[in-house]
């Protein structure tokens, strides 16, 4: 009897898939060339990395590269290393939380933000900003100020956002802004009656078995937490085990835009949730609502929360599927979910160690994803000289 593999895995929960899955690289496409590509960027674009690759419901590769930091005596990067996800928080955490609330009829995408957050009212234009505008980064909110430089605590920073000017008509212009997802995190907390970190733990991370994912990680996990930047501007110390993002730090490490820490294996479980149409947690219609490219603003590449490749390209390179779900994090993290190939790629690095001035992660991401997707397609990747 022939078994339809896709239908089989769709009938399983994400937890069951990964409870039964074994890292079976010998049965998967050959990734030797892709692994060589990643290795070629060690010491150039980042000190170390962990990559997870999934295909047809199986974790087919989980590999570690390089060292935990740029220090001469840094230990090798472990496969279970915990990374500061930076802006991956926006999709892994806040978007999934919004989906959970929408799924249960508690969140209206087209309702004004001021209906959920009364303190956001009063500034001209704020009354026209909807939840959809926040998730699609088309709210019109804009400032050149660095909020953390003008606030001493969570309350003061949120107050600055409550009074932030609107520079474009909401829905008319795309502008990626952390403030959009900070507000979205506040909406989640208001609707759920729980702080964002507790809500995500209880409704998303624990059900999916994402045991190493959360905000403000415990000090007992410090040996596995990858250092980020040697901060010479704000905290004046090596950042390790606390959020790298300055605004998230002022927000006590818990925010809708940054602050999550996780492992490649945990993020693989989140990727499978999307490949299995939300099986076990969300309705397929909810996944569809959040992962469909938006019609407005004109020319946007965004779904809701998630980004998608556009005609000008993306970090996933020229082989990326046009409807893939993608996002990056400033610290050097990225997630790529390919529904056409039934595959995902999690690439976690600490490219900001020792300094954010190293910007070669851009070209590294393109080369690495191109090599992995070529391997998934059964092609021999062309080696990029990093």
FIMISE-19903 format. One record per atom (N, C-alpha, C): residue in one letter; x, y, z. Coordinates in pm, whole numbers, plus 50000, padded with zeros to 5 digits. Example, Ala and Ser with C-alpha at 12.3 -4.5 7.8 and 13.67 -1.06 7.14 Angstrom:
2
a513194943150780
a512304955050780
a513204967050780
s512854977550708
s513674989450714
s512905000350787
This chain:
386
x500844988150000
x500005000050000
x500885012450000
x500575021949913
x501335034349905
x500785044550004
x501665050650082
x501265060650180
x501615074450128
x500635083450127
x500875097350091
x501555104150208
x502865106650191
x503655112050302
x503115125450351
x502705134250258
x502225147550297
x500955146250381
x500015137450337
x498775135850412
x499055129450547
x500045120650552
x500385113950678
x500875123850782
x501815132450745
x502355141850842
x501345152650878
x500415155850784
x499405165750816
x498455160750922
x498345147650936
x497465141851034
x498085140651171
x499335144751185
x500045143951313
x500175157951372
x500305158751502
x500615171551565
x502085174451542
x502445187051553
x503845190951538
x504695183751641
x504215182951764
x504975176051868
x505225161551834
x504215154851777
x504365140751742
x505375138951629
x505335148251533
x506295147451422
x507715147551475
x508005156951566
x509375158551613
x509715148751724
x508705143151790
x508985132651887
x509465120151815
x508905117751695
x509265105851619
x510435108351524
x510655121051491
x511685123951393
x513075121751449
x513955117051363
x515365115451394
x516135123651293
x517195130051336
x517995137351240
x518625127151147
x518055125951028
x518385114950937
x519065120250812
x520235125950828
x520915132150716
x521245122150605
x521445109650641
x521785099550540
x520635097150445
x519385099650490
x518215097350406
x517785109950332
x518375121050367
x517975133850310
x518835137050189
x518455147550114
x519345152150006
x520735154950063
x521715154149980
x523085155950026
x523415170750042
x523745174650164
x523985188650196
x525465191850215
x526345182850172
x527775185150195
x528235198450138
x527835201250015
x528235213849952
x527675225850025
x526425224650073
x525805235650147
x526495237850280
x526885226850345
x527595228150472
x528965234550451
x529615231150340
x530885237550307
x530695252650287
x529565256250227
x529265270350206
x529135277650340
x528395271750433
x528255278050564
x529615279450632
x530395268650626
x531715268850690
x532605279850633
x532435282750503
x533285292750439
x533045306750493
x531925308850560
x531605322050614
x531995323650760
x532395312650823
x532815313350963
x534075321950973
x534065331451064
x535195340451080
x535165352150984
x534225352050890
x534085363050795
x532785370650817
x531675363250820
x530365369450843
x529875367450984
x530375357151053
x529945354051189
x530945344551254
x531025344551387
x531925335151456
x531465320651447
x530135318751451
x529605305251449
x528145305151410
x527615293151385
x526245291951338
x525695278151369
x524365277351370
x523655264551373
x522595265251265
x522465254651186
x521455254151082
x520575241851104
x519275243551085
x518325232551087
x517585232650954
x517475220950892
x516805219650764
x515725208850777
x514525212350735
x513415202850741
x512855200250603
x512405187950580
x511865184150451
x510825173150471
x509605175750424
x508505166050430
x508275160650572
x508255169750667
x507925165950803
x509035159850883
x510245160350831
x511385154450902
x512515164650915
x513115164851030
x514305173051051
x515475165450990
x515915169650872
x516905162050798
x518335166450826
x518505178050887
x519855182550919
x519805192151036
x520745190251128
x520955199551239
x522455199951261
x523085210651215
x524545211551216
x525035224251283
x526175223351345
x526805234751410
x528135237751342
x528515250551344
x529705255351275
x530415265751360
x531735265751353
x532515276251417
x532475275951568
x532605287751627
x532695289051773
x531635298551826
x531485298651958
x530415306552019
x530665321552014
x531895325451997
x532195339751987
x533485341551910
x533875354051893
x535115357251823
x536335356851914
x536125354352043
x537245353652136
x538165341952100
x539475343552113
x540415332952075
x540185319752148
x539695320552271
x539495308452350
x538035303952356
x537205309052264
x535785305652265
x535585290852236
x534645284352304
x534375270052278
x533635268152146
x533645256052094
x532905253151970
x531415255951989
x530765260051881
x529335262551885
x528595249251903
x527765247752008
x527015235352025
x525745235251939
x525255223351908
x524035222551828
x522815227851902
x522845227252034
x521705232152112
x521935246152166
x522765253852097
x523055267652139
x521785275952138
x521695284752236
x520545293852249
x520955307552197
x520205312552099
x520515325252033
x519495335952069
x519955348352072
x519065359952079
x518455361451939
x517135359751927
x516495359551797
x516285373351736
x516405383851818
x516145397551770
x514765398151703
x514685402951579
x513375405151516
x512635392451476
x513245380951487
x512455368651469
x511365367851575
x511535375351685
x510495376351787
x509175380751725
x509235389451624
x508035394851562
x507155383951502
x507765373551446
x506975363051382
x506835350551470
x507945346551530
x507915334551615
x506985336651734
x507055348651792
x506265351551910
x504995359351882
x505145372151848
x504015381251844
x503005377751737
x503455374351617
x502525370751510
x501765358051546
x502445348151600
x501775335751638
x500765338351750
x501095347151843
x500155350851949
x498925357751890
x499135366651794
x498025373451729
x497145363451655
x497765353651591
x497005343251522
x496135335451620
x496675332251735
x495935324751837
x494695332551879
x494835345551901
x493715353851942
x492695355551829
x493195357351707
x492315358451591
x491555345451569
x492245334551587
x491675321251567
x490445319051656
x490465325251773
x489405323351871
x488445335151877
x488505343651775
x487565354551764
x487785366151860
x488985366851918
x489275377252016
x489975389451956
x490475388151835
x491215398851770
x490625401551633
x490295414051606
x489765418351477
x490875425951404
x491305420751290
x492425426551218
x492145440651168
x490895443851143
x490565456851086
x489985466551188
x490115463251314
x489645472151420
x490735482251454
x490375494551487
x491385504551523
x492185500451646
x493455503551645
x494335500151757
x493855507051884
x493305519051871
x492885526451991
x491745519452064
x491015510651996
x489975502952064
x490565493152163
x491775488352135
x492455478852224
x493395485852321
x493975497052277
x494945504352359
x494495518852371
x493655522152467
x493125535752479
x494205546452494
x495345543152554
x496405553152571
x497025557252439
x496775549652331
x497305552852199
x496465563552130
x495315566852185
x494435576852125
x494935591052157
x494485600452075
x494785614452103
x495725621052005
x496655613451949
x497595619051849
x496935618351712
x496945629251635
x496305629251502
x496795617751415
x495845610451356
x496145599151269
x496115585751338
x496295585451468
x496305572651539
x494965565451528
x493875573051519
x492545566851514
x492325559051385
x493175561351284
x493015554551155
x493905542151143
x494725539551242
x495635528151237
x494925515751290
x494915505251209
x494275492651246
x495305482251287
x494835471351341
x495705460051374
x496405455051249
x495695454451138
x496285449951011
x497455458950972
x497325471850992
x498415481050960
x499655478151043
x499465474751170
x500625471251253
x501315458851200
x500545448451173
x501125435651129
x501735436650990
x501215445750907
x501755447450772
x502765458650760
x503125464950874
x504085476050876
x503675487250781
x502395490850786
x501915502050705
x501135512050790
x501505513050918
x500785521851011
x501015536550985
x502155539950926
x502525553850906
x503305559751022
x503475552051130
x504255556851244
x505715558551202
x506305569751241
x507695571951203
x508335582451292
x509565579951331
x510385589751400
x511845586451375
x512675596451378
x514115594151365
x514765592551503
x513995594651609
x514525593351744
x514795578751779
x515845576451855
x516095563351914
x515405563352050
x514325555652061
x513475556652179
x514215553752308
x515145544352305
x515855540652427
x516725552052481
x517065561352394
x517855572752439
x517005583352510
x515695581952500
x514805591952557
x513855586052661
x514155574252711
x513285567852810
x514125560052909
x513705560353032
x514435553453139
x513815540253178
x512575537653135
x511895525553175
x510785522153075
x510125511153100
x509075506253011
x507965516552991
x507485522453099
x506375531753091
x506715543853005
x507925548953020
x508305560652942
x508465557452794
x508995545752762
x509165542252621
x507815540152554
x506895533352621
x505565531252564
x504825544552547
x505055553752638
x504425566952626
x504935574352503
x506205572652469
x506735578852347
x506025573452223
x505765560452221
x505065554452107
x503625559352102
x503005560752218
x501625565652223
x501475579352160
x502555587052156
x502495600552101
x503325602051974
x503705590951913
x504535591551793
x503735596851675
x504315605751595
x503585611451482
x503355601351370
x502315604051291
x501985595951174
x502455603751051
x503395597850977
x504015604950864
x503355601850731
x502595590950722
x501885587250601
x500485582550637
x499575583550545
x498235578350568
x498325563450594
x497785558650705
x497865544150733
x497345535950616
x498135525750580
x497775517050469
x498305521350335
x498895533250327
x499345538550197
x500815536150168
x501595532750271
x503055532250255
x503625521750350
x504565513850298
x505235503750381
x506465509850446
x506575508250577
x507755512750650
x507965503250767
x508985494950758
x509265485250864
x509665492750991
x508875490751097
x509115497851222
x508915488451341
x509865488551434
x509725480551555
x508495484651636
x508155497651632
x507035502451712
x505735495551677
x505565491451550
x504345484251512
x504165471551594
x505245464051610
x505125451251679
x505235452851831
x505825463851876
x505755466852020
x504285468852058
x503575476651977
x502145478752002
x501375465651992
x501725457351894
x501035444551878
x501215435752001
x502395436052058
x502635428452180
x501805433552295
x501605446752301
x500765452552406
x499305448652388
x498855447752263
x497495443352235
x497295428852281
x498275420352252
x498195406452296
x498055405552447
x498865413352518
x498805413152664
x497455418252714
x496925428752651
x495655434452694
x494515424352672
x494475417952555
x493385408652524
x493475395652603
x494675391052629
x494845378152696
x494785379352848
x495045391452898
x495095393153042
x496355387753105
x497365384853021
x498645379653068
x499785387753007
x500915388853074
x502095394553008
x502435386352883
x503015392852784
x503315386252657
x504135373552676
x505145374052763
x505995362352780
x505235350552838
x504365353052935
x503585342252995
x502565336752898
x501915345652824
x500915341152727
x501545332052621
x502695336152569
x503355328052466
x503805314552522
x504335314552642
x504745301952704
x503575292352715
x502445297452765
x501305288752794
x500575284052670
x500455292752568
x499605289552454
x500345284952328
x501645287952320
x502405284552199
x503605275552230
x504525280452309
x505795273452326
x505645260052400
x504905260052508
x504735247452580
x503955237152500
x502825240752436
x502125230852353
x502965225252239
x503855233452183
x504695228852072
x505965221852119
x506195221452248
x507415215052299
x508665223252277
x508515236552270
x509655245452248
x510235249152385
x510985239952443
x511425241152582
x512525251452603
x513235254952498
x514345264452511
x513995278352460
x512705281052439
x512275293652380
x511585302252484
x512015314852496
x511375323852590
x512165336752603
x511615345952681
x512265358652710
x513095357452838
x514075366152852
x514885366752973
x515295352753021
x516165346052946
x516515332152978
x517175330753115
x516985318953172
x517555316053304
x519075315853298
x519705320353406
x521165320453413
x521735306353408
x520935296353441
x521445282653436
x521715278153292
x521135285153196
x521375281853055
x522515289952994
x523195298053075
x524215306953022
x525295299652941
x525755287752981
x526775280952900
x526335278352756
x525035277652731
x524525275052595
x524115287852524
x524095299152593
x523655311652532
x524815318252459
x524585321452333
x525635326952248
x525795341952274
x527015346752298
x527215361252318
x526865368952191
x526375381152210
x526125389852095
x527215400552091
x526855412952115
x527805423752088
x528595428252212
x529805432852186
x530555440052288
x530055454452282
x529075457752368
x528375470552363
x529285481852413
x529565491352325
x530405502852361
x529615515852368
x528285514852352
x527475527052346
x526505528252462
x525835517252496
x524725517852591
x525045511252725
x525335498152722
x525575490952847
x527055489152880
x527915490952781
x529365490652801
x529835477352862
x529375466652803
x529815453352842
x529455443452732
x530015431552738
x529635420952646
x528215416552679
x527355416052578
x525955412352598
x525815397252580
x525395390652687
x525205376152682
x524135372452784
x523095366052739
x522025361852828
x521005372652857
x521185384452799
x520205395252806
x520005400452665
x518845406052640
x518485410052505
x519465420352449
x519825418752323
x520745427852256
x520055441052220
x518825440452173
x518095452152127
x517895462152241
x518265474552217
x518235484652322
x516805487952369
x515875489452273
x514505492352312
x513905480852394
x514185468552353
x513675457052427
x514275456352567
x515525460552580
x516165460852711
x515445470652804
x515125482552753
x514395492352833
x512995487052868
x512445478652781
x511135472552804
x511235459952890
x512285459052969
x512495447953065
x512695434452997
x513155434752870
x513475422452800
x512295415352738
x511085420752754
x509875414452699
x509165424452609
x509155421652480
x508535430852385
x508045423252263
x507145429552188
x506615423152069
x507565423351952
x508625431251959
x509525432451844
x510835425051862
x511265422551984
x512545415952011
x512545410952155
x513475401852184
x513605396952320
x513585381852334
x513065374752233
x513025360252242
x514405354052222
x514665343352296
x515835334852279
x515325320952241
x516085313752158
x515635300452116
x516775292752053
x516485280252019
x517425271351950
x516905268151812
x517785262851728
x517385258951593
x516345247751597
x516515238351690
x515555227151698
x514165232151739
x514105241451833
x512815246951872
x512145254151756
x512915262051682
x512335269551571
x511885260251459
x512495248651450
x512045238751352
x510605234551383
x510265233751509
x508905230151548
x507915241151508
x508325253451524
x507485264651483
x507285264651332
x508355261751257
x508245261251111
x507275250451068
x507315239051134
x506405228151100
x504945231951126
x504705240251225
x503345244851251
x502775251451127
x503595259451059
x503125266350939
x503035256950819
x503935247450810
x503885237950699
x502725228250713
x502235226350835
x501105217050860
x499815224750884
x499735237050831
x498505244950838
x497995246650980
x498905248251075
x498505251051212
x498065239151292
x498315227151240
x497805214851301
x498085214351451
x497025212551528
x497145211151672
x497085224051751
x497155235551680
x497155248351751
x496265258851687
x496275259551554
x495535269951482
x494755263951366
x493695270651324
x492905266251210
x493655269351080
x493485260950977
x494095263950848
x493685277650794
x492435281550819
x491965294650770
x492715306150838
x493115304150963
x493885314351033
x495285315450974
x495915303950952
x497235304050889
x497165310950753
x496125307950676
x495975314050543
x495815329150553
x495045333850652
x494805348150667
x496075355850696
x496995349650769
x498215356550810
x499375354450713
x499275344550625
x500415341250539
x500145344050391
x499135351950365
x498825356150228
x499355370250207
x500045372350096
x500595385550066
x499485396050064
x499715407350129
x498715417750140
x498575425650009
x497355430349982
x497105438049861
x497545452549876
x497595457350000
x498005471150026
x499045471450137
x499955481150131
x500095491550029
x500545485749895
x500405493249787
x500825488249656
x502295483949657
x502565472149604
x503925467349592
x504515461149718
x503725459949824
x504265454249947
x504635439449929
x505665435249999
x506055421149999
x505575414150126
x504815421250210
x504475415850339
x503175407750338
x503185397150418
x501945391050463
x501615398250594
x501045391350693
x500815397450823
x501855392350921
x502715401450966
x503845397351048
x505005392550962
x504745382850878
x505765376850792
x506075385450671
x507295383850620
x507665389350491
x507655377950391
x507725381350262
x507775371550154
x508745376750047
x509385367749971
x510295372449866
x509555380849762
x510245390949711
x509645399049605
x510535398649481
x510135406049379
x510845405549251
x512285410249262
x512555418849358
x513915424049372
x514815414549451
x514245403449498
x515035393649570
x514845394449720
x515535385549791
x515465385349937
x516705378449989
x516815377550120
x517985371050178
x518055356350142
x516935350450097
x516915336150064
x517435333349923
x517775343549847
x518415341449718
x517475338649603
x518015336549484
x517205335349363
x516395322549353
x516715312349432
x515965299849426
x514765299749522
x514575310349596
x513475310849693
x512125310249624
x511175303449685
x509805303049634
x509125316349660
x508285320449567
x507675333749577
x506715334949695
x506145323849741
x505205324549853
x505825319449983
x507145318649989
x507815314450112
x507575324850221
x507595320350345
x507495329150461
x508905331550512
x509285344150528
x510675347150562
x510735358250666
x511815358350740
x512105369550831
x513535368250878
x514125379650913
x515485379850966
x515495386851102
x516605385051173
x516835391951298
x518185398951292
x518275410651354
x519465418951346
x520725411951397
x520585403151493
x521735396251551
x522345385951457
x521655382751347
x522185373051252
x521335360651236
x520065361651274
x519165350151267
x518245351251147
x517705339951102
x516725340250994
x515925327350993
x514725328450935
x513845316850918
x513255317550778
x513225306050711
x512705304850575
x511795292650573
x510515294850539
x509525283950535
x508975283250393
x509225272050327
x508915270250185
x507765260350170
x506565265550144
x505405256850136
x505335248950006
x505955253949901
x505985246449775
x506895234349787
x508025235949851
x508955224849867
x508655216549991
x507735221150077
x507455214750205
x508755213750285
x509405225250300
x510735225550360
x510915238250442
x511905237950529
x512265250150602
x513775250550622
x514275262650644
x515685264850676
x515745274650792
x516345270350902
x516605279051016
x518105281551019
x518515294151010
x519925297651017
x520125307351133
x520855303051234
x521105311351351
x522595314251361
x522935327051366
x524325331251383
x524355342851483
x525545346251529
x525715358251610
x526645367851536
x526185372551424
x527015380751335
x527405394051401
x526735398251509
x527075410951575
x528225409351674
x528735397351689
x529875395251778
x531185395851698
x532105404651735
x532065413451851
x531375426851826
x531045429651698
x530475442751667
x529475441751552
x528465450051556
x527465450751449
x528025456551320
x529245461751325
x529835467751204
x530125457551096
x530205444751132
x530385434251032
x529045431550965
x528905435550841
x527635434650770
x527645424050659
x528585414750662
x528675404750555
x527585394050565
x526765394650670
x525685384950683
x524725385750564
x524595397450502
x523695398950389
x524075389850273
x525325390450232
x525765381850122
x525875367350165
x526195365150291
x526285351350341
x524935344450337
x523885351450379
x522545345450379
x522135341050238
x522375349650139
x521995346350002
x522745333949955
x524055333649977
x524865322349932
x524455309350003
x524215310050133
x523875298150211
x522515292650171
x521505301250160
x520175296450123
x520135291249980
x520885297549892
x520945292649755
x521545278649751
x522585276349829
x523235263149832
x522315252649892
x521615255949999
x520725246250063
x519535242949973
x518935253149912
x517795250649824
x518205242549701
x519415244949651
x519915236849540
x520045222249583
x520535219949705
x520665206249755
x519295199749773
x518335207249824
x516975201949838
x516415197949703
x516715205749600
x516235202949464
x517055192449393
x518075187149462
x518885176549402
x519945181549308
x520305194249322
x521335200149236
x522625201849313
x523715201849241
x525005204349304
x525195219449313
x525285224949435
x525415239449447
x526755244449398
x526735256349339
x527985262749299
x528595269349421
x529825266149449
x530485271249570
x530765286149557
x530285293549656
x530565307849663
x531805309849749
x532705318049703
x533905320849780
x533615332649870
x533475330250002
x533045340650096
x534125350450129
